[in-house]
């Protein structure tokens, strides 16, 4: 698991400096593992969300979308198994009082082994950890930590507590009077909102198996150790789709959605070699098959999306707890059954981090005569926060009027940005740092013959084009 921590830190700094992501409540020293999206980060996030939503609900005739509430009846989480099973093993260092998720602690140790040229030992440690996690062997996990003399990064000691489970759900009160209030949970996933609406959507939409229900929404998890920027947060956003299939066909559909989801990732302009599938060793209580799509972040290969064959567990449990039938009548086989489910679940915030990691590029543009460099975000044009920057060369001679006219004709078609401050070279660099794929410069010739200079972000090449061609050039890339 090769990592590049300096690159990762550079990306984090860039996100703050250029208005992508800020620490939440920063003026009050921030809130741990909670982040706000700035003006360009919110645009990037929305573009990714819209691209996913379109790929699911517009490009598939048998997938529809819903928007379920965050608050759900508390029995929902009892039925789903979250009340009893939604936990992670944790361990505390008695000297520093620092708490660790056990798998993160052991993975960090394995990473150090690999950096020291001991990859076989690292692989062995991780394999043993997977075996112990699959067996829920808490004493065995502590013994693994102690036998390898894994130490706390703060205290430098190996004075550990026992390993124990930690429930990840946030609870709150529903009601205006505390004594009369009912305890409910902030949802730890968006999937259950789909399952409890299965019959509502199926009947009102006259949906036929196989069909899917998609949703984008917030979820909340009280992570033991929330870390690595926006990769693991306590408040995050998921893009999930539950695909309902006939029992006995789930393995076929599982393989189909594995490949379909990888194709979507490649549509972001990220090469296939940056991804890998990781099959789960320990299956969740609801699954008969599961894998992660992992991306090679600067912090190593990490999960971005999960594809799970959830069987009929969820619908069957909700039928049991609600006493409402969750069955589907299949006219093709003249039979009632509870459908099986294939889930695709992708973290929107993790996808933002993935797209940022892939796009962030430092280039040395030095020549024998001059030292020069730039930082550029090479986003796919369809994801870029700003599609076109309109830059008058001067703030006089009527050039801003021409530039404003171009803005007015383009801003209803795609996101544009206007700037007339500073030298044109500095403005180009700012647009590179934000990831704007196209800049047009309005100069005196523009007034004479109706042409502008268009600059292409990745190559920095410039071309003289008629003003009427701007929309065509930009949309040909944005809609590709």
ABEGO torsion letter per residue (X at the ends): XBBBAAAAAAAAAAAAAAGABBBBGAAAGEBBGBBBBBAAAAAAAAAAAAAAAAAAAAABAABBBBBBBABBBAAAAAAAGAAAABBBBBBBBAAAGBBBBAAAAAAAAAAAAAAAGBAAAAAAAAAAAAAAAAAGBAAAAAAAAAAAGBBBAAAGBABBBBBBBBBABBBBBBEABAAABBBBBBBABAAAAAAAAAAAAAAAAGBBOBBBBBBBBBBBBBBABBBGEAABBABBBBBBBBBBBBBGAAAAAAAAAAAAAAAAAAAAGBBAAABBBBBBABBBAABABBBBBBBBBAAEBBBABBBBBAEAAAAAAAAAAAGBBABBBBAAAGBBBBBBBBBBBBBAAAAAAAAAAAABBBBBABBAABBBBBBBBBBBAAABABABBBBBABABGGAAAAAAAAAAAAAAABBBBBBABEBAAAAAAAAAAAGBABBBBBBAAAAAAGBBBBBBAAAGBBBBBBAAAAAAAAAAAAAX
